[in-house]
Amino acid sequence: MKKMYMENQHIVAGMTLQDQSLPEANNMALHVCQEKQDVLENRGRLAKFLNVSIHDFVCANQTHSANFHHVTQVDKGRGALDNADAIPETDALYTYEPDIVLCSFTADCVPVLFYNDKTGLIGAVHSGWQGTVKEITLKLFQHLQQAEQCDLADIHVQIGAALSQEKFEVDEDVYTKFEKLGYADDFMYYNESTGKYHIDNQLTVKKQCELAGIPSSQITIDRTCTFQDPAGFSYRQDKQCGRHLSFIKRKR
């Protein structure tokens, strides 16, 4: 079970969903699985749908960092069958190569998928709240602009399903980190009855894309809440839950 965000002659991108009829409810993450073989079976099903081998997947060991990695052909298969060879301490991947499936694993965190039709660039970002306050998405786009001479006006972004503002309830310490960004105030409110702050992580990430120079009209957000939707994996709801896999591939 999956949700498709883009499917045209150049790009295929989407997000796998929870499905109780599949092994481990279609969990895609090896680092939180009960049986490794179940996850590999789920990934294999996705690979077949994408018309690639599971060895074309590239996965990172996500640590809520602001680190990113330029994926090339030599990285194909990293983290696909075993976490041991996943790209270490990395939360964003990008490539210009066709037939490589970039993967981002989430369960409430914000997945960001992007592409540039003119250059063939594609990317996948994992931005939990810690990654957002570290500005991983903004820093990646700044890198692409400065080091890769990427015209950010040509980038299209899909922000995937994540924890909604209603359910993203935090204490003052997290609120303060977002406040220090200087541009997230419009995406936060205080609930006096609970003494909690509520933050819209998706809109904060969208703002980071806009600050980088990506036109607002080229940013799409899936407002599905992973906590409230039965097809969502939510760490906040269940610490033992599986993970969605947000994927993007450029066709040859």
C-alpha positions in Angstrom: 0.0 0.0 0.0 1.4 3.3 -1.0 0.6 6.9 -1.9 1.9 8.3 -5.1 3.1 11.9 -5.2 4.6 12.1 -8.7 4.5 9.7 -11.6 5.4 10.9 -15.0 7.8 10.1 -17.8 10.8 11.4 -15.7 10.0 10.9 -12.0 8.3 8.5 -9.7 7.9 9.4 -6.1 5.6 8.5 -3.2 5.3 7.2 0.3 4.5 3.7 1.6 1.6 3.4 4.0 0.7 1.1 7.0 -1.2 -1.9 5.8 -2.3 -4.5 8.4 -2.6 -7.2 5.7 1.1 -7.1 5.0 4.0 -8.3 7.2 4.6 -6.0 10.1 1.9 -3.8 8.7 4.2 -2.8 5.8 7.0 -1.6 8.0 9.9 -0.6 5.8 12.7 0.0 8.4 15.3 -2.5 9.4 16.2 -0.6 12.6 12.8 -1.1 14.1 11.6 -4.4 12.8 10.6 -7.7 14.5 11.8 -9.8 11.6 14.3 -8.6 9.1 12.9 -10.8 6.4 9.5 -9.2 6.7 10.9 -5.8 6.0 13.0 -7.1 3.1 9.8 -8.7 1.7 8.0 -5.3 2.0 10.9 -3.5 0.3 11.0 -6.2 -2.4 7.3 -5.5 -3.2 8.1 -1.8 -3.6 11.1 -2.5 -5.8 8.9 -4.7 -8.1 6.3 -1.9 -8.3 9.1 0.6 -9.2 10.5 -1.8 -11.7 13.9 -1.9 -10.1 16.0 -4.3 -8.0 16.1 -3.8 -4.2 19.9 -3.4 -4.8 19.0 0.0 -6.5 17.7 1.3 -3.1 20.0 3.7 -1.2 19.3 4.2 2.6 20.9 6.2 5.3 21.3 5.6 9.0 19.2 8.6 10.0 20.3 10.3 13.2 18.3 13.6 13.2 21.4 15.3 11.8 21.9 18.1 9.3 24.2 15.9 7.2 23.6 15.1 3.5 25.2 12.8 1.0 25.7 13.0 -2.8 24.7 9.5 -4.0 26.4 8.0 -7.0 26.4 4.5 -8.6 28.9 3.2 -6.1 26.3 3.7 -3.3 23.6 1.6 -4.9 22.3 -1.0 -2.5 23.7 0.7 0.6 21.3 0.0 3.5 19.0 -1.9 1.2 19.5 -5.4 2.7 21.3 -4.5 5.9 21.7 -1.4 8.1 25.4 -2.1 8.5 26.3 -0.6 5.1 23.8 2.2 5.2 25.2 5.7 4.7 26.1 6.7 8.3 24.8 9.6 10.2 23.0 11.1 7.3 19.4 12.5 6.9 19.3 13.8 3.3 20.3 12.2 0.0 20.5 13.6 -3.5 21.6 12.3 -6.8 21.7 13.0 -10.6 21.8 9.3 -11.5 18.8 7.4 -13.0 17.3 4.2 -11.5 18.5 4.9 -8.0 15.7 4.8 -5.4 16.5 7.4 -2.6 14.8 6.5 0.7 13.7 8.4 3.7 12.1 6.7 6.7 9.6 8.4 8.9 6.9 7.9 11.6 5.7 11.5 12.3 8.9 13.3 11.0 8.6 15.3 7.8 9.8 13.6 4.6 10.9 16.0 1.8 11.2 14.8 -1.8 12.4 17.1 -4.6 13.4 17.1 -8.2 14.7 19.3 -11.0 13.5 18.3 -14.4 16.2 20.3 -16.2 19.3 18.7 -14.5 17.9 15.4 -13.4 18.5 16.1 -9.7 16.4 14.3 -7.2 16.6 14.2 -3.4 15.0 12.8 -0.2 15.2 14.5 3.2 14.3 13.3 6.7 13.4 16.3 8.8 12.2 15.5 12.3 11.9 18.5 14.6 15.5 18.2 15.5 16.5 18.2 11.8 14.2 21.2 11.3 15.8 23.3 14.0 19.2 22.3 12.5 17.8 23.5 9.2 18.7 20.4 7.3 16.5 21.2 4.3 17.6 24.9 4.0 21.3 23.8 4.4 21.0 21.2 1.7 19.4 23.6 -0.8 22.1 26.2 0.0 24.7 23.6 -0.7 23.1 22.6 -4.0 23.0 26.2 -5.0 26.6 27.1 -4.0 28.5 23.9 -4.6 26.4 22.3 -7.4 25.4 25.6 -9.1 21.8 24.5 -8.9 19.1 27.0 -9.9 16.6 26.6 -7.0 13.9 28.3 -9.0 13.7 25.0 -11.0 13.2 22.8 -7.9 9.9 21.1 -7.2 9.2 19.9 -3.7 6.8 17.4 -2.2 6.5 17.5 1.6 5.0 14.2 2.7 2.6 13.2 5.4 3.7 13.9 9.0 2.5 14.7 12.5 0.0 17.5 12.4 0.3 20.7 14.4 -2.7 19.6 16.5 -0.8 16.4 17.6 2.7 17.9 17.7 2.6 19.0 21.3 5.8 20.2 23.0 7.2 21.9 26.1 8.9 25.2 26.2 12.4 23.9 25.4 11.4 22.7 22.0 9.3 25.8 21.4 12.4 28.0 22.2 14.5 26.1 19.6 11.9 26.9 16.9 11.5 30.5 18.1 15.2 31.0 17.7 14.9 30.2 14.0 13.3 33.6 13.6 10.8 32.6 11.0 8.6 29.9 12.7 6.4 32.1 14.9 3.5 31.9 12.5 3.6 28.1 12.8 3.3 27.8 16.5 0.6 28.4 19.2 0.3 28.0 22.9 -2.6 25.9 24.5 -3.3 27.5 27.9 -5.4 24.6 29.1 -2.6 22.1 28.7 0.4 24.4 29.0 1.8 23.0 25.8 3.0 24.5 22.6 1.9 23.2 19.2 4.2 23.4 16.2 3.6 22.9 12.5 6.8 21.2 11.4 5.6 20.8 7.8 5.0 24.6 7.4 8.3 25.4 9.0 10.1 23.1 6.5 8.1 24.7 3.7 9.3 28.1 4.9 12.9 26.8 4.8 12.4 25.8 1.1 11.1 29.3 0.4 14.0 31.0 2.2 16.3 28.9 0.1 14.7 30.3 -3.1 12.2 27.7 -4.1 8.9 29.3 -5.4 6.0 28.6 -3.1 3.9 27.5 -6.1 6.4 24.6 -6.6 6.0 23.3 -3.1 3.2 20.8 -2.3 2.3 19.5 1.1 0.4 16.3 2.0 -1.5 17.4 5.2 -2.3 13.8 6.2 -1.6 13.4 9.9 0.4 10.2 10.6 -1.0 10.1 14.1 -4.7 10.5 13.2 -4.8 8.5 9.9 -5.1 4.8 10.2 -2.6 4.3 7.4 0.0 6.3 9.3 2.9 5.1 11.4 3.2 7.4 14.5 6.0 7.2 16.9 4.2 9.6 19.2 1.2 7.2 19.3 3.2 4.0 19.5 7.0 3.8 20.3 7.2 0.3 18.8 5.7 1.4 15.4 7.1 0.7 12.0 8.2 3.3 9.4 7.0 4.8 6.2 9.4 4.8 3.3 9.3 8.0 1.2 10.9 7.2 -2.2 12.0 9.1 -5.3 13.5 7.7 -8.5 14.5 9.3 -11.8 13.7 7.2 -14.7 16.3 6.4 -17.4 
